Amino acid sequence: MDGKKLEYKGAEALKEIQRLTTEADKVQQDLLKEILTRNKRTEYLQKYMTGVSTDDVHEFKKKVPVITYKDIYPYIQRIANGEDSSLISGHTIVEMLCSSGTSGGEPKLMPTIAEDLDRRTFVYNMVMPIMNQYVTGLDEGKAMLLYFVKAEMSTPCGLPARAVLTSFYKSKHFKTRSRDGYNDETSPDEAILCDDSSQSMYCQLLSGLIHRQQVLRLGAVFASAFLRAITFLERNWVSLCQDIRTGKLSPMITDSGCQLAMSSILKSADPRLADEIESICSRRSWEGIVCSLWPRAKFIEAVVTGSMSQYIPALKYYSMDKLPLVSGMYASSECYFGVNLKPLCDPANVTYTLLPNMGYFEFIPISKDEAYGRDDEEISLNKLVDLVHVKIGCYYELVVTTFSGLNRYRIGDVLQVTGFHNQAPQFRFICRRNVILSIDNDNTSEEDLHKSVMAAKRLLDPYNALLVEYTSYADTSSVPGHYVIYWEIKHCTSSVLDKAISLLSPKVLQDCCIAIEEELDDTYRRCRTKDKSIGPLEIRVVKTGTFDLLMDLFIKGGASINQYKTPRCIKSDAALKLLKSNVKACVFSPRDPTWFPK
Ligand code: AMP
């Protein structure tokens, strides 16, 4: 990799970011040349770039098509079945990474080579030096970072097939990670590496509680996993306190790695600490619980951009809005992309600076409207823009070329350029393309739906009710079809949902239905009002914990806790069945939304 060096610390890391961003174009062009030098003899590239040209880059840009997963899948499948890596890469494919995207119901498999771990480590090593510029003294305490692995599978030829974070946590890069310049972590590696997620969570929280007075930062990879930890704590704090009180680990923990690691953390009975935690956790309201349990925490580290932004209110609730929410990096199974150089900024203003040594980045310019539309059009190659030539304010879909064999692969993310750091552009994450609800001509994107749900959820505020989670479904079982939105609502002073529902009259929920519809786009409202091709929107309130069950279902089906994001639109029959069986109340929009013919 560029510079070949991984171990950047403190000022040296910041200097390297300066260098990479100042020379972004050169770094990108050199990187593409190197990828082509290494990979041009692969079967895939030979199909497009015949012979060995003196100007490979030119040839690549002219001839190699922009693709999606279905185009590369036959090659991936052949490698998974035992054919040589040279089909797509000049290096050995050492494992397949399971991304959270699916293709035909199966997780997508992304090829990876050994040195990709170096690239990922490089990005991780940049995050704390950036943070240390804004928050001092982080090396004087501990970090409670909740990380999880998931069970691995293997391909027919025996290659490991696992989540990118599982691969990283199991690597020697993670085991030997440098903790210089920042704090020690409370979670023992054995607990992180335990693939029973309940035992892993229990031990990580137990250790975090034992060290509560030393914890200076806390979080998880995505906001959803951190909130899941709080729900877990709500259900298990009595047992956790009991362990601390007696100095004995719950018999529920049967994993020998966890038992061994916890024996050196849970060394003796500490009834005073147990009393403190018990008195905090038995409060009627859990508002601000994070600050009470970890009083020295300075920020919460978890991605809260993109689809994770809907968790911001819940995180603010549990932290009394006192702790900054830090989204440190932007990455995927295909390639790690970039870092947030202003980690303490408001979540709404987060931008990621793409690091030009991670992969070769190109951009498909799109209009704001296209950003939310379907993505199955052919891409003309002369439309593609290089990293340093994107324009401020414009929207783009990200395309990557990697050493491991993805060539001009569409990640499916839509980004908007907000500015530049030296030569390197900075991007706001807009949405994942292709996540839409559609009944007629309407094309509702994830972001449209999110915006509308957020507008409606404000109507819950006067009732002290919080929208915990939502998803949607295009119900076409009757004519006309209609949008169904599943809501999980929590009453802030009670964890009993029934009470929350009884406090929310059907009228409030009807108002929420129409508020969502009023916020959806012109086409939707025309279909509803003039064409009558879409029926009234329906909100179905589900029981507390339903979305946890939904996550369990997806995890059983191959998703990982770290990477899990609630799908904003449900297509699977099993998931729909689960949601339907947990419905407590249904209401429909009471009237047509407003629409003015143009
Ligand atoms: P996966 O391949 O399962 O690791 O998922 C990668 C996808 O997660 C990316 O392509 C994005 O859509 C999303 N993602 C990752 N990091 C962020 C981030 N910082 N903000 C918003 N979305 C993100």
Residues whose N, C-alpha, C, O or C-beta is under 5 A from the ligand:
A	BS01	AMP	C98 S99 S100 G101 V303 T305 G306 M329 Y330 A331 S332 S333 I411 D413 F429 R432 Q563
